[in-house]
Amino acid sequence: MALKRYYKQAGIEAGCDEAGRGCLAGPVFAAAVILLPRFRHPLLNDSKKVGEEERYLLREVIEREAISFGVAQLEPDDIDRYNILRASIMAMHRALDKLNTVPTRLLIDGNRFYPYKDVDHHCIIKGDGIYASIAAASILAKTYRDDHMLLLDKLYPQYQLARHKGYPTEAHRQAIREYGPCDIHRKSFRLLPKVEQDSLF
């Protein structure tokens, strides 16, 4: 099924999405993208349904052809301070702040959002597989976050972040058991089963 080009034809729509919400380590990233209504690309889809090579190809196309885009992040300390939902929405707001064109409507992936200024917004569950602008935002958020995690992998090679990007794989949890958490881990998250977690901090 082809992605929808807009929610309503009138106005300027920005799609918003985040990446890294379910991770144990690293920032949460968010992106906002305004596409031309005529924009189409055969590979564009929810970033989880697109291969790594295709995601980076799409990023080049999106950044070249978008009317405007913005990418932002919130660090693990912010996630622990505000909780992951608030941090994800705050990252979206920061991404929106970076747009050089003011949208009149926001399409938000998911079911929760805090109003941004006085801009109309619509929360759309699994919107990254429905609307092109949200899919484009998911591609940018994912690729920028992956790039960041590769940098962190060089600083913390013991956690093998290049392999799992901070997600809760068994290999990641085993590394936490062996080396303990570090300052890029989200201390408010369940890093290990509760009986083990209690001894971490």
C-alpha positions as a printed Julia matrix, in Angstrom:
201×3 Matrix{Float64}:
  0.0     0.0    0.0
  1.4     3.4   -1.01
  2.05    5.9    1.76
 -0.37    8.79   1.99
  1.12   12.11   0.93
 -0.84   14.27   3.37
 -3.52   14.25   6.06
 -5.2    17.29   4.52
 -4.19   18.9    1.28
 -4.37   22.46   2.57
 -1.6    23.78   4.79
  1.97   22.74   5.56
  2.36   19.4    7.32
  5.36   18.2    9.31
  5.71   14.53  10.16
  7.37   13.65  13.5
  8.81   10.42  14.83
 11.38    9.2   17.34
 13.98    6.45  17.54
 15.47    4.68  20.53
 12.56    4.86  22.9
 12.9     1.22  23.97
 16.69    1.2   24.33
 18.61    0.65  27.55
 21.42    3.02  26.57
 21.98    6.17  24.58
 19.8     9.17  23.73
 16.34    9.18  22.25
 16.34   10.93  18.87
 13.46   12.62  17.07
 13.0    14.14  13.65
 10.52   16.45  11.98
 10.16   16.57   8.19
  8.15   18.71   5.81
  7.86   17.11   2.37
  6.48   18.48  -0.84
  3.02   16.93  -1.41
  4.28   15.43  -4.68
  7.23   13.69  -2.98
  7.4     9.95  -3.65
 10.08    7.32  -3.31
  9.56    3.58  -3.83
 11.69    2.63  -0.81
 10.16    5.06   1.68
  8.47    3.3    4.6
  8.61    2.89   8.36
 12.34    2.7    9.14
 11.86   -0.7   10.82
 10.73   -2.1    7.46
 13.67   -0.71   5.48
 17.15   -2.21   5.34
 20.15   -0.3    6.66
 21.63    0.52   3.25
 18.26    1.73   1.97
 17.73    3.88   5.09
 20.91    5.83   4.39
 20.03    6.17   0.72
 16.63    7.52   1.75
 18.21    9.94   4.2
 20.18   11.56   1.38
 17.04   11.89  -0.75
 14.92   13.25   2.12
 17.5    15.83   3.15
 17.98   16.94  -0.44
 14.3    17.17  -1.38
 12.48   18.05   1.84
 11.16   21.58   2.29
 12.68   21.44   5.76
 13.83   18.93   8.37
 15.15   18.94  11.91
 16.74   16.3   14.14
 17.22   16.5   17.92
 18.05   14.28  20.87
 17.64   13.99  24.63
 20.32   12.31  26.68
 19.94    9.43  29.17
 20.05   11.85  32.14
 17.08   13.71  30.65
 15.23   10.44  30.06
 15.78    9.48  33.71
 14.68   12.93  34.86
 11.54   13.32  32.75
 10.62    9.7   31.79
 10.89    8.31  28.29
  7.49    9.52  27.05
  8.13   13.13  28.02
 11.71   12.97  26.75
 10.56   11.61  23.39
  8.01   14.4   23.01
 10.54   17.02  24.13
 12.95   15.71  21.48
 10.18   16.09  18.88
  9.6    19.69  20.03
 13.32   20.41  19.68
 13.33   18.89  16.18
 10.35   21.1   15.28
 12.24   24.13  16.6
 14.91   23.45  13.95
 12.53   23.66  10.99
 13.09   26.76   8.87
  9.51   26.59   7.58
  6.65   26.91  10.07
  4.16   24.03   9.74
  0.43   24.51  10.14
 -0.23   20.87  11.02
  1.77   18.14  12.77
  1.43   14.41  12.13
  2.79   12.54  15.15
  3.67    8.87  15.18
  2.05    7.26  18.22
 -0.81    8.11  20.54
  0.61   10.8   22.85
  1.92   14.31  22.28
  2.07   17.64  24.07
  0.85   20.65  22.07
  3.58   22.46  20.21
  2.99   26.22  20.27
 -0.44   26.69  18.68
  0.07   24.22  15.83
 -2.7    21.71  15.19
 -1.51   18.11  15.72
 -2.8    14.63  15.03
 -1.49   11.49  16.75
 -1.5     8.49  14.43
 -0.73    5.0   15.71
  1.77    3.32  13.37
  1.75    6.53  11.36
  5.26    5.81  10.06
  3.71    3.14   7.86
  0.81    5.36   6.74
  2.07    8.89   6.0
  5.14    9.76   3.93
  6.23   12.66   6.16
  6.19   10.49   9.31
  8.05    7.71   7.48
 10.66   10.25   6.41
 11.02   11.44  10.0
 11.44    7.84  11.16
 14.27    7.36   8.64
 16.12   10.46   9.83
 15.65    9.72  13.53
 16.83    6.13  13.09
 19.89    6.88  10.97
 21.06    9.8   13.09
 20.66    7.74  16.23
 22.52    4.79  14.71
 25.39    7.11  13.75
 25.5     8.41  17.32
 25.55    4.88  18.75
 28.48    3.98  16.49
 30.4     6.9   18.02
 29.5     5.71  21.52
 30.67    2.21  20.57
 34.19    3.6   20.14
 34.05    5.08  23.64
 32.46    2.04  25.28
 33.51   -0.97  23.18
 32.79   -3.44  25.98
 29.02   -3.08  25.39
 29.16   -3.83  21.62
 26.83   -0.93  20.87
 27.55   -1.14  17.14
 25.76   -4.5   17.11
 22.57   -3.69  19.01
 22.5     0.16  19.16
 21.58    0.05  22.84
 18.5    -2.13  22.52
 17.78   -4.76  25.2
 19.39   -7.78  23.54
 20.73  -10.63  25.63
 24.28   -9.71  24.55
 23.76   -6.17  25.83
 22.35   -7.36  29.13
 25.22   -9.82  29.55
 27.7    -6.96  29.04
 25.89   -4.97  31.75
 26.2    -7.95  34.06
 29.91   -8.21  33.33
 30.94   -4.55  33.28
 28.07   -2.83  35.09
 26.15    0.14  33.66
 27.92    3.34  32.65
 26.85    6.94  32.17
 25.09    6.27  28.86
 22.71    3.75  30.43
 19.19    4.77  31.44
 19.12    4.18  35.15
 15.32    4.46  35.33
 14.98    1.49  32.95
 14.92   -2.2   33.85
 18.43   -3.02  32.64
 18.36   -6.5   34.18
 15.78   -8.66  35.96
 14.78   -6.99  39.23
 16.8    -9.26  41.51
 19.93   -8.33  39.57
 18.99   -4.69  38.95
 18.8    -3.95  42.66
 22.51   -4.61  43.01
 23.57   -2.35  40.14
 23.15    1.06  41.78
